[in-house]
Amino acid sequence: MYDVIIVGGGAAGLSAALVLGRCRRTVLICDTGRPRNAAAHRMHGYLGRDGTNPLEFLRMGRDEVAHYGVEFRDVEVTDAVRGDDGFEVLLADGTRLRSRRLMIATGVVDQLPEIEGVRELYGSSVWHCPYCDGWEARDMPLAVYGRARHGFSLALGLLTWSKDLVLLSDGPLRLDRAQRERLERHHIDVRTAKVVRLEGSDGQLERIHFADGTSIERRGMFFSTGQRQVSELARSLGCRFNSKGTVVTTRTENTGIPGLYVVGDASHDVQFVIVAAAEGARAAVMINTSFQEEEST
């Protein structure tokens, strides 16, 4: 019986494990080794770690928490059930383990556009987050890929970093007159032709090709095509979800299901590494406080 099993070994899970380990709790992290930002060369917006390689950041985090006795298993948690005295989890290798508390920190995965060349350029000159990569793309000629309000909002947001923008709707624009006029006022060109291929070399986007035979030169592309939960554990355990597809939690990352916490990108819409780490730490304090209350009665 572990005190806490943490599903997911990213910034949120590692930060929680660090706090709980220092509180002398027995902690196990189960992780599949497929972080959301694996394609990125550097992470940004993390004070003191800006520009750090994401995989190196996770390696350093593992080394830190291991110092406090935190255990790791590189395996997927395929199922979890809540019982009278905590949780039982099932690992992909068939092992069953128990814990007093359960934390889900598996995050989300971005749904890449189904366009030839996207995967080869993703993380180098094709991105999903302007806050993460907008600075590196500043003043470049950029494309914005997204349908309806998703593409519209992303295009307007990117004006912070570049004024040379082309919105690719990959089909009918589906915007009202006021939205179209707003794009025109900011000189954001719109292409409705179907996008068929991205052309580039050595990770650098050079040209975007359309089904009508035309093409445009661009140096980068941001996209907004949605995301999904990496794990179905939160849903199977009965968590509530908001309209954006993330788990509804309290300020302390509690799901309302006794003993179950969800932290990081899976629970909130401000999806920064530094925010995920903060959520993990906050939830860990709440978990340890609940243990203290049980142990001191």
SVG drawing of the C-alpha trace seen along z (x, -y; Angstrom):
<svg xmlns="http://www.w3.org/2000/svg" viewBox="-22 -48 42 58">
<polyline fill="none" stroke="black" stroke-width="0.4" points="0.0,0.0 1.6,-3.2 0.6,-6.5 0.2,-8.0 0.4,-6.6 1.0,-9.3 0.0,-8.5 2.2,-10.6 5.8,-11.7 5.8,-15.2 6.3,-18.5 3.0,-18.2 3.7,-14.6 7.3,-15.2 6.6,-18.4 4.0,-16.6 6.3,-13.7 9.1,-16.1 6.8,-17.7 5.3,-14.3 8.7,-12.7 10.0,-15.4 7.0,-14.8 8.2,-11.2 5.3,-9.7 5.7,-6.5 5.2,-7.5 5.2,-5.7 5.2,-7.4 4.1,-5.4 5.0,-7.0 5.0,-5.9 7.8,-8.2 5.8,-10.1 5.6,-13.8 3.4,-16.2 6.4,-18.5 8.8,-15.7 9.0,-17.3 10.1,-20.6 13.8,-21.5 13.4,-23.9 10.7,-24.8 9.9,-28.4 8.2,-30.5 9.7,-28.5 11.6,-31.0 15.1,-29.7 14.7,-27.0 13.8,-29.0 15.4,-27.3 15.9,-24.0 15.4,-20.9 12.2,-19.2 13.6,-15.7 16.7,-17.0 14.3,-18.8 12.4,-15.6 15.7,-13.7 16.8,-16.3 13.4,-16.1 13.6,-12.4 17.1,-12.6 15.8,-15.1 12.8,-13.2 14.6,-9.9 16.7,-11.4 13.6,-11.3 12.8,-7.7 10.2,-8.1 9.9,-5.0 9.4,-4.9 7.9,-2.3 8.0,-3.0 4.6,-1.4 1.1,-2.5 -1.7,-2.4 -4.6,-0.9 -7.3,-0.9 -8.1,-2.2 -10.9,-1.6 -11.7,-3.2 -12.3,-1.1 -13.1,-1.7 -9.4,-2.2 -8.1,-3.9 -7.4,-2.8 -6.3,0.2 -4.5,-0.4 -3.8,2.1 -0.6,1.8 -0.1,2.8 2.2,5.6 -0.7,7.1 0.6,5.9 -2.0,4.6 -1.0,2.0 -2.8,0.1 -2.6,-3.4 -4.3,-5.6 -4.5,-8.5 -4.3,-8.6 -3.1,-11.5 -3.6,-11.7 -1.0,-13.9 -1.1,-12.4 -1.9,-15.6 -3.2,-15.9 -2.0,-15.2 -2.3,-17.6 -4.2,-16.5 -1.8,-17.3 -3.4,-18.4 -3.6,-15.5 -1.3,-17.2 1.7,-15.7 4.9,-17.1 3.4,-18.3 5.1,-15.6 8.5,-16.2 8.3,-19.9 6.4,-19.8 8.5,-21.3 10.9,-23.1 8.7,-25.4 5.2,-24.0 3.8,-24.7 0.6,-24.8 1.4,-27.3 2.3,-31.0 3.3,-31.5 5.8,-28.6 7.2,-29.5 5.9,-32.9 9.1,-34.7 11.2,-32.4 8.8,-33.0 8.6,-36.8 8.2,-39.0 8.3,-35.9 5.8,-35.3 3.5,-32.8 0.5,-30.6 -2.3,-30.0 -4.1,-26.7 -7.6,-26.3 -11.2,-26.2 -13.9,-28.7 -13.5,-30.4 -10.4,-28.4 -8.4,-29.7 -9.9,-33.2 -8.9,-33.5 -5.4,-32.1 -4.7,-34.4 -5.7,-37.5 -3.7,-36.3 -0.6,-35.9 -0.6,-39.6 1.4,-40.0 4.4,-38.3 4.0,-38.9 1.9,-41.1 2.6,-38.9 -0.2,-36.3 -2.2,-34.1 -5.2,-32.1 -5.7,-28.7 -9.2,-27.5 -8.7,-24.3 -12.2,-24.7 -15.2,-27.1 -14.3,-29.9 -17.5,-29.7 -17.0,-33.1 -19.6,-35.9 -19.3,-39.3 -17.9,-41.0 -15.2,-38.4 -14.2,-38.6 -14.0,-42.4 -11.9,-42.2 -9.4,-40.0 -9.3,-42.5 -8.7,-45.4 -5.5,-43.6 -4.5,-42.7 -4.7,-38.9 -5.1,-37.2 -7.4,-34.1 -6.9,-31.0 -9.8,-28.6 -8.3,-26.1 -7.5,-22.6 -4.0,-22.3 -2.3,-19.2 1.4,-19.5 4.0,-21.4 7.4,-21.6 10.6,-22.2 14.1,-20.9 16.0,-20.4 13.0,-21.2 12.4,-24.6 9.0,-25.2 9.5,-26.8 6.3,-26.5 2.6,-25.4 0.9,-23.7 -2.9,-23.7 -5.2,-21.4 -5.9,-24.1 -2.3,-23.9 -1.2,-27.2 1.3,-27.6 2.7,-30.3 6.0,-30.8 5.9,-30.7 8.6,-30.4 6.3,-28.9 2.9,-27.7 0.8,-27.6 -2.3,-25.3 -5.4,-24.9 -7.0,-21.5 -7.9,-20.4 -6.4,-18.0 -7.5,-15.0 -6.8,-13.4 -3.9,-11.0 -5.6,-8.7 -9.2,-7.7 -8.7,-7.0 -10.3,-10.3 -13.4,-9.5 -13.6,-5.9 -13.4,-7.0 -16.3,-9.4 -14.6,-12.8 -16.6,-15.7 -15.3,-17.4 -15.7,-21.0 -16.5,-22.1 -12.8,-22.2 -12.4,-18.5 -10.4,-19.0 -11.2,-17.7 -13.1,-20.0 -11.2,-20.4 -11.2,-22.7 -8.5,-25.3 -6.6,-22.5 -6.9,-20.1 -9.5,-17.9 -11.9,-16.2 -14.7,-15.8 -14.1,-12.1 -12.5,-11.3 -8.7,-10.8 -8.5,-11.5 -6.6,-14.5 -6.0,-15.6 -3.2,-18.1 -1.4,-19.7 -2.7,-20.0 -5.4,-17.4 -7.2,-19.7 -6.8,-23.3 -6.7,-25.4 -3.5,-27.4 -1.2,-24.7 2.3,-25.9 5.0,-23.7 5.5,-26.1 1.7,-26.1 1.6,-22.3 4.5,-22.1 2.7,-24.6 -0.5,-22.6 1.4,-19.4 3.0,-21.1 -0.3,-22.5 -2.1,-19.2 0.7,-17.5 0.3,-19.8 -3.4,-19.1 -2.8,-15.4 -0.2,-15.5 -2.6,-17.7 -5.3,-15.1 -2.9,-12.4 -1.9,-14.6 -5.5,-15.1 -6.1,-11.3 -2.9,-10.6 -3.5,-13.2 -7.1,-12.3"/>
</svg>
